[in-house]
Amino acid sequence: MGNATLDPRVNPKVKPSAGRASPPLLIGKLAAATGVGRDGLRFYESLGLIASRRGPNGYRQYAAETVDFVRYIKTAQRLGFTLAEIRQHAHALRDQADTDVAVAALLAQRIEMVDERIRQLGALNDELRRRLGTACPMAAAD
């Protein structure tokens, strides 16, 4: 696999490093630094979210910047984004001049989705409560 996902032109959260490059990380070090298991990192790689290159010994080597992007992935997942959405957004954001503004817009969209889901769940809750005390709670609604 190439190193395209680690390229700041592809990955919005990876900034070009100034000066000397950090040494690459082996998968165990990346796992320890991010709290994501080795299998999880391999899965992210299979989805194209992160990339590695193989060292002379055949081991996966990850750019140091991958730590920040894996943390970004975990945060996005915690906020309700799927891995497919994260991958899509990472590619969509790469051409944005200000990724923080673009990410804020994505969060605003997510808030709208959550608010709609809360409204739907509230309506469902009301319906269940109305039916609870009836003779036949599962009867078709009028």
C-alpha positions in Angstrom: 0.0 0.0 0.0 1.1 3.5 -0.7 1.5 6.3 1.8 -1.2 8.5 0.3 -3.4 8.6 3.3 -0.6 10.1 5.3 -0.1 12.8 2.7 -1.5 16.1 3.9 -3.0 16.6 0.5 -5.1 13.5 1.1 -5.6 13.5 4.9 -6.8 16.8 6.2 -5.5 16.3 9.7 -1.9 15.5 8.7 0.2 18.5 8.5 3.5 18.5 6.6 6.3 18.1 9.1 8.8 20.8 9.3 12.5 19.9 9.4 13.5 16.4 10.3 11.0 13.6 9.8 10.1 11.5 12.8 11.1 7.8 12.6 8.3 5.5 11.5 6.3 3.5 14.1 5.8 -0.2 14.1 2.3 -1.4 14.6 2.8 -2.2 18.3 4.0 1.3 19.0 1.1 2.8 17.1 -1.3 0.6 18.9 0.1 1.7 22.3 0.1 5.3 21.3 -3.5 5.3 20.2 -5.3 2.7 22.2 -6.4 0.9 19.1 -5.4 -2.8 18.8 -3.2 -4.2 16.1 -6.2 -5.9 14.4 -8.1 -2.6 14.5 -5.2 -0.8 12.9 -4.9 -3.5 10.2 -8.7 -3.0 9.6 -8.3 0.7 9.3 -5.5 0.1 6.8 -7.7 -2.4 4.8 -10.3 0.4 4.5 -7.8 2.9 3.3 -8.1 5.1 6.4 -4.4 4.8 7.2 -1.4 3.5 5.3 1.9 1.9 6.0 4.9 0.9 4.1 6.9 -2.3 4.6 10.3 -2.0 6.1 13.3 -4.2 5.0 12.2 -6.8 7.6 8.6 -6.9 6.2 7.1 -5.1 9.2 4.5 -2.4 8.7 5.9 1.1 9.3 3.6 4.0 9.9 4.4 7.7 9.7 4.4 9.4 13.1 1.5 11.6 12.0 -0.7 8.5 11.9 -1.1 8.7 15.7 -3.0 12.0 15.3 -5.2 10.6 12.5 -6.0 7.4 14.4 -7.1 9.6 17.3 -9.2 11.7 14.9 -10.8 8.5 13.7 -11.6 7.4 17.3 -13.1 10.8 18.1 -15.2 10.8 15.0 -16.5 7.4 15.8 -17.3 8.5 19.3 -19.3 11.3 17.8 -21.4 8.9 15.7 -19.6 8.9 12.4 -19.1 5.6 10.6 -15.8 4.5 9.3 -17.2 4.9 5.7 -18.2 8.5 6.6 -14.8 9.2 8.1 -13.1 8.0 5.0 -15.4 10.0 2.7 -15.0 13.1 4.8 -11.2 12.8 4.9 -11.1 12.7 1.1 -13.6 15.5 0.8 -11.8 17.7 3.3 -8.4 17.3 1.6 -9.0 20.3 -0.7 -10.4 22.6 2.0 -8.4 25.6 2.8 -9.6 25.5 6.4 -10.3 22.0 7.6 -11.5 23.3 11.0 -14.4 25.2 9.4 -15.2 22.2 7.2 -15.2 19.8 10.2 -17.4 22.3 12.2 -19.9 22.1 9.3 -19.9 18.3 9.4 -20.6 18.5 13.2 -23.5 20.9 12.6 -25.0 18.4 10.1 -24.5 15.6 12.7 -26.3 17.7 15.3 -29.3 18.1 12.9 -29.4 14.3 12.4 -29.2 13.7 16.2 -32.0 16.3 16.8 -34.2 14.6 14.2 -33.5 11.2 15.7 -34.4 12.5 19.2 -37.6 13.9 17.8 -38.5 10.5 16.3 -37.6 8.7 19.5 -39.8 11.1 21.5 -42.7 10.4 19.2 -42.1 6.6 19.6 -42.0 7.0 23.3 -45.3 8.9 23.3 -46.9 6.2 21.2 -45.7 3.4 23.4 -46.9 5.2 26.6 -50.4 5.7 24.9 -50.6 2.1 24.1 -49.4 0.8 27.5 -52.7 1.2 29.3 -55.0 0.0 26.5 -56.9 -3.3 26.4 -54.9 -4.4 23.3 -51.6 -2.4 23.1 -50.7 -4.0 19.7 -53.9 -3.2 17.9 -53.6 -1.1 14.7 -53.6 2.6 15.4 -56.8 4.5 14.4 
